[in-house]
Amino acid sequence: MTATPPRWWAPARTALALGAALLLTVLGSGMAAAHVTAQPGWATQGGYAMVALRVPSESDTAGTVKVEVTLPAEHPIAEVLTTPMPGWTERITRIPVNPPLRTDDGTVNQVVHTISWTAQSGKRLEPAQFADFDVSMGPLPEGADQLVLPVVQTYDDGTVVRWDQPRAADGAEPEHPAPTLALRPATGAGHGGETAATMAVGGSAEAAGTGDTAARWLGGAGLLFGVIALIVAAGVAGRTRRVRQRPLNRHGRPPTAPEPRVSTSSGGRRSS
């Protein structure tokens, strides 16, 4: 005859399943976030944007000592500025552009093609750490829906990782996807109002903050359910051990109270 599971087994099993599922979700999102990415991920066509190339050191034993990004030659950008990185040496290469770009500051005959940051002696991006390499750029192209920014990452053990793979047609993510900046059409704000540059930087930062907050809540929920599942599992195991360790009475069940003793005397039966 099959034994009937105790009443507490169903909620315990549900808690364990929820905890495992949420923890796997959190771990999966964490692994996906370990790629080199362009933050905050989108900007406005024709505007200016501050783009942070977020570079993690994925190796367990080596540190990152060089990062190089390539700007797309098919979409030349007239103005590209960087932020100094303490402990890193920056190098910028330019290529001629034909026809020249016309800007408010004049005609531009050369544009930035690559930017590299090389760690100085004794400096590196340690394992399990990340750094943001900031680039201000604009005006962004108006005839494109995205900018692909391939990155080459070099470790101090000689390993070179090229983040340059495009996404598949079905949306599947490759092993080393290229950082991509999505470009959205401008909403028509003009002088004196919210410019495309302000919308690109401010709006993107807000979106990035919302994404970070959601990720933190998801991580917290996963950990909470994981802890609940562990507590329930420990309680179930402990209860099972206690039940198994109890001595059985003559009816084959754990005793709940001492059985009354019955004695007889000449005056009749009485309970003691």
N, C-alpha and C positions, 0 to 999 in steps of 0.2 A: 504494500500500500504506500502511495506517495505521500510524504509528509506535507502538510499545508504550511506555506511560508508565514512567519509571524507578521503581525500587522505593520510593524515598523519597517519591514523590508522594502515595501514599495516607495515610500518617501526617501529612504536612504539611497535606493538605486537611482531615483530621479535626481537627487542632489549631486550624486557622483557624476551622472551623465552631463548635467548642466555645467558643473565645474570643469569637467574635462573639455567640453566643447568650447567654453569661453576661454579657457587657458590656451587651447590650440589656436583660437582666433587671435588672441593677443600675441602669441609667439609668431604666428604667420604674418601679422601686420608689422611686427618688429623686424622680421627678416626682410620683408619687402622694403621697409624704410631704410635699410642698410645700404641701398644703392646710392650712387652719386646722383644728386637731383638739383634742379634749378628752383630755388625758392623765391617768391611764393608760388610760382607755377604758371602765372598768367600775367599779361599786361595789355595795354590798349594800343591798337594800331595807330601809328603816327605820333605816339607820345613818347615820353621818357620813362624809364623804369630802373629801379635799383634791384639787381638780380644777385642773389647769394648762391654761389655754387657750394652746396653742402657736401663735403667729402668726409666719409667715415673711413677709418682704418679697419678693414675687415679681417686682416691677418691676426692670428693669435700670437705670433712670435715676432713679426716685423712691424716697423713703423713707416709711415708715409713721409717721403723726403722731397717729392716733387709732384706738382700738379700743373697740367697744361690744358688750356681750353682753346678750341678753334672756333672762330666766328664764321658764319656761312658767307662765302664769297658771292653767292648768288643774291644775297640780300645785304649789301654793304651798309654799314652804320657809320654816320659821319662823326659822332662824338662818343668816345669810350673812355671812361675814367675809372681808376681803381683806388682802393683804400689801402694804405700801407699795412702790412702784416708784420708785427714785431717778430724778429727771428727768421724772417724769410726774405729772400732777394727776388725782386720782380724783374722780368724781362718782357718787353713788348716788341713784336715784329709787325711791320706794316707792308701793305701791297698797294700798287697803283690801282686806281679805279677809273674806268673810262666808260661812259662820259663822267666828268667830275660831278660831285654832288654840290648842289646849291643850298646853302643854309643862311640863317639870319646873320651869321658872323662872316659870311663870305663863301668862297668856293673851296671845296675840299678835293684834293687830287690823290690823297693816300688815305687808306682806312686801316684800322687795326685788324690784323688777321689772326694772330695768336697771342695769348698771355700766359706766361709761365711763372710759377712761384717755386723757388728752390730753397729748401731749409738750409740755414747756416750751420756751421760746425757745432755739434753738440745739441742740435735742435731737430726734432721730428714730431710727427703726429703719432702719438702712442697707440698701441692696440686698444680697441674698445673706446676710442675717442673720435670726435669729429670736429671739423672746423669749417667756418663759412668764409669763402673767398669772394668778397663783394666787388661787383662791377656795375657802374652806372652807364647806361647806354641809351642812345636815341639820336634823332627820331627813329622809331621803329618802323619797319616797312608796313605799308598800307595794303599791299597786294598779296599778303601771305597770312595764313591762319596759324602759323607756328614758326618758331626758331629752334632748330636743332643745334645743340652746343656740345659736340663730342669732347670728352675729357680723357686724357691719358694720365694715369696714376702710377707713380713709381715708388716702390718700397726699398728700404735700405738693405734688403737681402738680394736685390737685383730683379725682383719680380715686377713685371710691368702689366698693368690691367688697362685695357682699352674699353672705355665706356662709349661705344659708338654704334651699337646695334639698334636698328629701327624696330618698332613694334610690328607684330604680324598683322595681316589683314583682319584676322578675327579678334584682335585686341589682346592676344596672349603676350605676356611680357617675356622678352628674351633674358638670357643669363646676365648680360651686361648692357642694359638699355642706355641709350644716349640721353643725357639731360635735355628736357624739352620745355620751352617757354611757349605756352598757348597765347595767341594774339586775338583779342576780341575787337570788334568794330567800335569806334568812338561813338559816344551818345550825343554828340553835337554841342557840348559845352564850349563856349568861346571865351574871349578875353573878358576879364572881370568876373568870370564864374569859375566853376570847378574845371580845371584844365584836364586834358587827357593824361598828362604826367601825374597830376595829383591823384586822379582816379586809379591810375595804374599802380602807384606806390601805396597809397592809403588803402584803397579797396582790396588790393592783394594782401596787404599786411593783415587786414581784418579777416579775410578768408583764411589766411594761414593760421591766425590765432584761433579761429573757430575750429579748424582741423586739429590743431594741437590740443585744444580743450577736449574735443570729442575723443581723441586718442587716449588722453589721460583718464577720462571717465570710463572708457572701455577697458583700459588696463586695470583700473581700480575694481570694476565690476568683476572682471575675470579672476583677480586675486581673491576678492571677497567670496565668490562662489567656490573657489578652490579651497579656501580655508574652511568654509562651511562643510564642504564635502569631506574634507579630512577629519573634521570633528565628528561628523555623523558616522563615518566609517570606523573611527576609533571607538565611539560609543557602542556601535553594533558589535564590533569585535570583543570589546570588554564584556558586554552583556552576555554574548554567546559563551565566552570562557567561564563566566560566573555560573551560568545555568548548567554547563557541562560539569563543573566541579562540585555542584551540590550533590550530597548523598541522596539516593532514592529511598522512599519509604516502601512499605510492603505492597503498595498499589502501583509501584513503578513511576511515581511522580515525586518531584522535590517537595519536601515537607514545608508547609507554610506556618505551622504552629504545632507545639507538642500535642500528641494525641492523648485524650483523657484515659486515665487508668481506671479500670473497674475492679473492685474487690468485693468479696462476699463475706458475710458474717451470719451469725445465727439469727440476727433480726431481719435479714433480707439483703438486697443488693443496694449498694450506694457507690457513688462516684467520689474518688479522692483527687 
